[in-house]
Amino acid sequence: MNTPVIGVLALQGDVREHLIALAAADAVARPVRRPEELAEVDGLVLPGGESTTISKLAVLFGLMEPLRARVRDGMPVYGTCAGMIMLADKILDPRSGQETLGGIDMIVRRNAFGRQNESFEAALDVKGIPGDPVEGVFIRAPWVESVGAGAEVLAEHDGHIVAVRQGNALATSFHPELTGDHRVHSLFVDMVRANRAPESL
């Protein structure tokens, strides 16, 4: 059985919720805080939180360069909210000292949907997710200003791009780990499983 091992970057954010969602989607889920833990996973989730803090902690924990190397080498990675910002090749309004991993040819705007007290939920049609619309939870969420030719738009809300995929990298503005609907995580687990398939033959 091709059961992938998927890490959740455990520096800040909804780590426990992502671990639960990944387990429900038939993956072995583990927190990742150190480079040696990163080396043991087949894919990685970058959770929400504060993108500047996550980038600084990743540098502090010695994870930034190993993360960039794994993403460059094609490790499947899924970023939610702040994780989406981490996967952007460019941030429209970066904070001082803020770094990203890159991986998706997109420009993102931080906190584009407003402050914490302007959080909201919306039903979204997400390409690649069958059945009913996905309930998106938006909390100080970014949106994607534009994407390059290599990136595929999977969902929009009010004319703004909120879900993108490029190769083995997936990103959403919203938090599917907070809803109990594990279909987005299942999509990511399938991406990781497909990436592992040649090794398991």
Disulfide bonds with the S-S distance in Angstrom:
none
